[in-house]
Amino acid sequence: MKLYIYVLAAFGLFCVWGGVTGLWSSYALQRRGVRAKGVVVDSVGSGARSFRYYPVIEYPAADGKSHRFQAWSGSTEKGTAADVIYLADDPAVAKVAGSEKLVSGSVAVVILGLVLLAPLSLLFIPGSAPGSADFLGRFVTAAKWFAVVLIAGTGLAFFAYGATWGVKRYVLLRTGVRGEGTVVDYVTTRNSAAPVIEFTANDGQTHRFVATTGAKYPDHAHLEVIYNPDDPSVAALTEFQHFWLGALVTTGFGLFFLFFGALAYRFLIQSPD
């Protein structure tokens, strides 16, 4: 067996392991995470010639020690407050409360690993070794099925994520408390800048969150927010583009991929000729 096959297999397994580990960490944080108040103490670049920087957040854990972690979004201004969620038995596992980017990134890494591993699985089927008479035919058939499953699976993942997002928004709309927030900063993304909103909840505590879509407002603009009174870190702007647009676009992507998955099944599997 050639060296590149081992390399692809090892990289695929590494991606699947890393993605699953990320998903487990996110699930564990949601189930038994402890919340704390953190503060931005530093920032790190994405490479030698960094066009984007990520905040380093320090927070006090229940063990009486201060811990740091790198967040994947948020303000990089030193001294900025941040709501943190971490595992009490392993404070090194932490993220910004309410952030779901870790989940989507982990899912993408798992899919990448499966893309690399799926064709290699043919090597373990009797009679399918490279050079055998039916290897090419089996490989093409497996590739077709994998393409269909990948497209449909991607659509199902987007649809489920968007639908879940929409349901959470609906619940927040029905049970949330409205208040007034202030634009205090912006988080720069690849194509736009998303406003950082600060508001005071009914418990008297000040909270911040990053809007889900980019928009430009005057400095210190006052905007209506809605938040979960039991968990004020779950908050959003009430404007349509911030409240509903992300869920609708994500669900639409899911339906788009599901449609093309059905077309791929029709033309690649049912009518391959």
Summary of the structure (lengths in Angstrom):
residues: 273
radius of gyration: 22.5
end to end distance: 32.3
largest distance: 73.2
contacts: 829
relative contact order: 0.12
helix: 46%
strand: 29%
